């Protein structure tokens, strides 16, 4: 993906950074802010980039660390993000759109994963980073990354098997009668 004549191709990584940021913060606006902040940090610290290193992994690492810093500073924002995610998950979808319902269920299950598992799975499954690149971006050992991915996949499998995706029915109007 990286070109030989442009070894420091930050622009070419924007789409991946945006996807990863969206996976981290669940909000398009907050994701754009996170990418912006990470790119400012990358620009300010461009002299720390090792020649011959992977710009992509370096940027993912900066993005991840920027996210962690933001979480530490804004615990109240996390509550707002969770509330926004719940509101999106409960959005009405027109009947007959089974694929849209299924996609919403998968997205909800993915966002329900613990952050450390969601982040690890996103980098490997969506961004197509190798285990080593993802571990480097997160600053963790490869074995820890593999364990997190394994637990995330197992959790998604259990959801797929019906443990957590039972249909949600809501009775609107009318009254409930006790029959004894």
N, C-alpha and C positions, 0 to 999 in steps of 0.2 A: 504494500500500500504506500509506503513512503518512497519518495522519488530520490534517486541518487544525487541529482543536481540541487535538490532542496531538502537537505537532511533535517532542517528545523521547520517542517511544514505544520504549523499550528492550525492554519485555516482548514487544511484537509481533515483535521480531527474534530471540527466543530459538531458535526452530526452525531458522532459517537459520544462526545462530551455531553451534548444535550440529552441524548437518550439515557445516559447513565445518571445525569443529574435528575431527570424526570423520575427515574426509578428510585432515587434516594429521597426526594422531597415530595413527590406525588402531585405537584402543582406546576403547570407550565410557566407561570410568572416567576415563582420561586426558583424553578430550575434555571431560567434565563439569568436571574440574579446570581445564582450560585456559579454558573459557568462564567459570567462576567467577572465575579470576584476571583475565581480561580485563575482566569487568564491574566488578570492584573497581577496576581502573585507570581505567575509564571514569567511574565514580562519583567517584573522587578527582580526576579531571581534567575534570569536566563543564563547568567554566568555560572550557575551551579550545575547546569546541564552537562553531563559527561559526553564528550565527543564520541560518536559511535554508539551511543545508547539509544534506546527506543523513546522517541518523543511521545508516542502514544501512551506508553506505560508511565512515563514521567508526568504527563498531563493528568492521567487518571489518578495517580498518587496525589498530586496537588489538589485535584478536585475533591477527592475523598477526604483529605486532611482539612480542606476548607469547610467541608460539610460537618466534620466532627467538631471543628472549632465553633461553628455556628450553633450546633446543638448545645454545646456547653454554655454558650452565651444567652441562648433564647429558649429556655424550657417552655415558656408560655407559647411560643410559636409552634412547638410540637403539638400541643393540644389543639391549636387552630388547624393544623394540617390533618390531624386525625379526624376532627369534626368535618372538614371538607371532604376527606376520603369517604366517610360514612354517608355524607349527603350525596356524593356521586354514585356510591354503590346502591343507594335506594332509589335512584332515578327510574322513572317509568319507561318501559320499552314496549312499543306497540306489539300486539299479538301477531304471530306469524313470522317473527324474526328470530327463529331459533338460533341462528348463528350469532346474532348480536347478544342474545341472552347468554349463550355459552361463553362467548368472549368476555362478557361482564363477569361471569362466574370465575373464569380463569384469572382475570385481572384481580378480582377481589381475593381469591386464594393466594395469589402471588404477593399482594400487598399485605396479607395477613401473616406472612412469614415473619419471623423475627428479623430485625434489620441486618444482623450479621450474616444470616443465611440468604436473605434477599439480595444483598449486595454481592456476595460471592457468586451466587447463581447468575445474577445479571451479567457480571463481567465475563463469565465463562460461556454461558448459553446464548446471550444476546449480543454481546460485544465480541465474541469469538476470541477472547484472549486465551492463551495457554494457561495451564494451572500456574506455572512459574511466573508469568507476566501478571496474572491477577493477584497472586500472593505478594509479589513485589509492589504492586500498586496499593495494596491494603497494608503492607508492612507486617505481614504475618508469615509463618512457615507454611510451606506447601501442604504438609500433612494437616494442618489446621484448616486450610482452605478446603481440602478434599473432604474433610469431616463435615464442614459446614454445608458443602454442596450435597453430600450424601444425605444429611439430615433434612435439608430443604426438599430434595427429590422424594424422600420417603414421606414427608408430610404432605406433599402435593399428591402422591400416589394414594395416600389414605383418604384424602379429600375426594379424589377421583373415584375411589371405591364406594363413595356414598356416605362416608362418615360425617362430612360437614356440609354436603351440598343437597340436603333434603329440600324439596320445594317449599317456598315460603308462601303461605296463603294468608290473606288478610280479609276478615269479614268486614264488609262495609255496610252500615245500616242494619236494620232489623234488630231483633232481640234474641238473646239466648234463653232457652227454656231448660230447666232441670227436669229430667225424666227419671223418677224413682219408682 
